[in-house]
């Protein structure tokens, strides 16, 4: 097994493990791409939005779909109302002010 960032390539011929592709449900022989606990054929390991191959990219998974860094942030990460930068962490020591009383 060779590790590339968060991806694992399974190409060890002595392991008799049946891997099924999450995209097509077909058997994977040769290299398999892994995100979380699921596997994909190399050619199916693509961003659900833009279609870019994710083999050597930062991979995000949401609701069973794979996303590249840019598309994941665009769809799911909030932006600051002042500067429009992505908010990547929420700090628990900050007080959030709203105009609505709870």
FENZI-V690832 format. One record per residue. D_LAST is the distance of its C-alpha to the last C-alpha in Angstrom with 2 decimals. Layout:
{{D_LAST} {D_LAST}}
//
This chain:
{{52.77} {51.85} {48.38} {47.19} {43.76} {41.53} {44.15} {46.94} {50.23} {52.14} {55.80} {57.63} {60.44} {61.04} {57.65} {57.89} {54.26} {53.40} {50.49} {49.03} {47.38} {43.76} {44.48} {47.78} {48.23} {51.67} {53.32} {53.05} {56.34} {56.61} {53.54} {50.05} {46.81} {43.95} {40.18} {38.28} {40.46} {41.82} {44.95} {46.16} {49.52} {49.77} {50.01} {46.89} {44.74} {43.19} {39.85} {38.41} {37.65} {40.47} {43.07} {43.96} {45.69} {43.55} {46.42} {46.01} {42.47} {39.09} {37.86} {34.40} {33.87} {31.06} {31.45} {35.15} {35.87} {37.12} {36.00} {37.44} {35.37} {35.00} {34.03} {31.57} {29.70} {29.88} {28.50} {25.97} {25.03} {22.34} {23.64} {22.56} {21.60} {23.92} {26.99} {26.77} {27.82} {26.73} {24.02} {25.97} {24.06} {20.51} {20.56} {18.51} {19.23} {17.34} {14.05} {12.22} {11.15} {9.44} {9.67} {6.41} {3.76} {0.00}}
//
